[in-house]
Amino acid sequence: MSRVLRVHRAWGPCIEAPALVMREGFSPRYDLDRLTGVISRIGHSVQGESVKGRILVIPTTKGGVAGGWAFFDLLNKSIAPAGLVFGKLNPVMVQGAVLAGIPVTEGWEPDALDCIFSGDMIQIDPANRTITVNQKAV
């Protein structure tokens, strides 16, 4: 089954990858082991999961200027996420995503946290400001 969500803002190329859905904010500096690409913050909703090649679905950003360079650093280590789907975004994360060439979106209708689950294949189409969700088989 497929479902389409609208996003308010988007940048980057059209991509498709499996989702990694977070229930809290995300900082590439403080929540992530930047040597392995694994979420290392104890108690994080996706602790122990790798971000490599996945589209991260995140309610909000967390932290400060580190996002401006951390995504580029992950890209150079070949452990970067494929895309970023945020409910609420800040300019630093946008700059970091653009620098690394990672597609990024902000805002969604309906709420992505109610429609997307980790493992679902999702497609981000920034030009049309849509996310297509293909739910994984149960």
C-alpha positions in Angstrom: 0.0 0.0 0.0 1.3 3.4 -0.9 0.5 6.8 0.6 1.6 10.4 -0.4 2.4 13.1 2.1 2.9 16.8 1.3 5.9 18.7 2.6 6.1 22.4 3.1 9.7 22.9 1.9 12.2 20.7 0.2 15.6 20.7 -1.5 17.7 18.2 -3.4 17.3 15.3 -5.9 14.5 12.7 -5.9 15.6 9.7 -3.9 14.2 6.4 -2.5 15.5 4.6 0.5 14.3 2.8 3.7 13.1 5.0 6.5 14.6 5.3 10.0 11.9 7.0 12.2 13.0 8.9 15.3 10.6 9.9 18.0 12.7 12.8 19.3 15.0 15.5 18.0 18.3 14.6 16.3 21.8 16.1 16.3 24.4 14.5 14.1 27.0 15.7 16.6 25.5 14.5 19.9 23.3 11.5 19.0 25.6 9.8 16.5 28.9 8.0 16.6 30.4 9.8 13.6 33.0 7.0 13.0 30.4 4.3 12.5 27.1 6.2 11.6 25.3 4.4 14.5 23.0 6.3 16.9 24.9 6.1 20.1 22.9 8.3 22.5 21.7 6.1 25.4 17.9 6.0 25.4 17.4 7.5 21.9 14.4 5.9 20.2 16.7 4.4 17.5 19.8 3.7 19.6 22.0 1.2 17.9 20.6 1.8 14.4 22.8 2.9 11.5 21.9 6.1 9.5 23.9 5.0 6.5 21.8 5.0 3.3 18.5 5.6 5.2 16.0 8.5 5.0 15.8 9.9 8.6 12.3 10.9 9.7 12.8 13.4 12.6 10.3 15.5 14.4 12.7 18.4 15.1 16.4 19.4 15.1 18.5 19.5 18.2 21.9 21.2 18.8 23.6 24.0 17.0 26.2 24.7 14.4 27.6 21.1 14.3 25.0 20.1 11.6 26.7 22.5 9.3 29.7 20.2 8.9 28.7 16.9 10.4 26.6 15.7 7.4 29.5 16.5 5.1 31.9 14.6 7.4 29.5 11.6 7.3 29.4 11.8 3.5 33.2 11.7 3.2 33.2 8.6 5.5 30.6 6.9 3.3 28.1 6.6 6.2 25.7 9.5 5.5 22.0 9.2 5.5 20.3 9.2 2.1 17.8 11.9 3.0 16.4 14.0 5.9 12.6 14.4 6.6 12.1 16.9 9.4 8.9 18.2 11.0 10.7 21.4 12.1 14.1 22.4 10.8 16.7 25.0 11.5 18.9 26.9 9.0 22.1 25.1 10.2 20.7 21.7 9.3 19.6 23.0 5.9 23.1 24.3 5.3 24.7 21.0 6.4 22.3 19.0 4.2 22.9 21.2 1.1 26.7 21.2 1.6 26.6 17.3 1.7 24.1 17.1 -1.1 21.6 15.3 1.1 17.9 15.9 0.1 16.0 17.6 3.0 12.4 18.4 3.7 10.5 20.3 6.4 6.9 20.1 7.5 4.4 17.4 6.6 0.7 16.8 6.0 -0.4 14.4 7.4 2.0 13.8 10.3 4.8 11.6 9.1 5.3 10.1 12.5 1.8 8.6 12.2 2.3 7.3 8.6 5.9 6.2 8.2 7.6 3.4 10.1 11.2 2.3 10.2 11.9 0.0 7.3 9.2 1.5 5.1 10.6 2.4 1.6 10.0 6.1 1.1 10.6 8.4 -1.8 11.4 12.1 -1.4 10.5 14.2 -4.4 11.6 17.7 -3.6 10.5 19.2 -6.9 6.9 18.2 -6.2 7.2 18.5 -2.4 6.0 15.0 -1.8 7.0 11.9 0.2 5.6 8.6 -1.1 5.5 5.9 1.5 5.5 2.2 0.5 4.9 0.4 3.8 7.0 -2.7 4.4 5.3 -6.1 4.4 4.3 -7.3 7.9 
